[in-house]
């Protein structure tokens, strides 16, 4: 599993960083992401639908943080 900390980044930076990172990760691998952008849950859901990646979950961790896991 690859972890990606995107705390402090605001839209569209988190999705852009994820899109860049997945190019380095083999298909089938898991990407674990933490972010605090308010639009992150909707943005990551839309990105996964657009790219065919599987969003396993995107949870509100409290304190404005979101934890998502994506299967590539």
N, C-alpha and C positions, 0 to 999 in steps of 0.2 A: 504494500500500500504506500502510495506517495502522499505526503502531507503538504498542504499549501496554506500559508498564513497570509490572509489578505486584509488584516485589520488596518484601519486607517485609510483605505482606498475607497474612493467614491465612484459611482457610476460615470462612465462605463468601464473603469479600470479593472474591477474584479473579473468581469467576463473576458476582457481582453487578455489578462494575465493567465486565466484558465485556458483560453484558446491557444495561447503561445505554449504553455506547459504541456498540453496534451500531445503536441507534436513530438515530444521527447519520450513519451510513455507508450509502451507496447499496448496493443488492443487487448482487452480482457482484464487489464490492471485496474485497480481501484484508486480513485483520487479522493482524498479527504480534505475538505476545505473549511476554514473558519473565516468569517467576514463580518463586518459591522455596517455595511452600506444598507440603508433602509429599503432600497429597492432590490436587494440581492435575491430574496426568494423568488420573486416574479421573473427577474432577469435570468437566473440560472435555470429555471423551469423552461423558459422560452428558448434559451440557448441549447439545452438538451434536446428539446423537441426538434429544433432546426437542424441539429448536427447528428441526430440519431443515437446519442449517448443516453444511458439509462440513469436517471436521477433516482437513487435508492431512497433518499430522504433529504429533507431540508428542515431542520428543527430550530425553533427559537430557543436559544440557550439562556435568555434573559440578559439584562444589561445591554440590550441592543446588539447582541452577538448572535450569529446564525452559524449552524454547523451543517454542512452538506456532505453527502457521499455520492460519488458518481462512478458508475462502472463504464469504462471506456471500451 
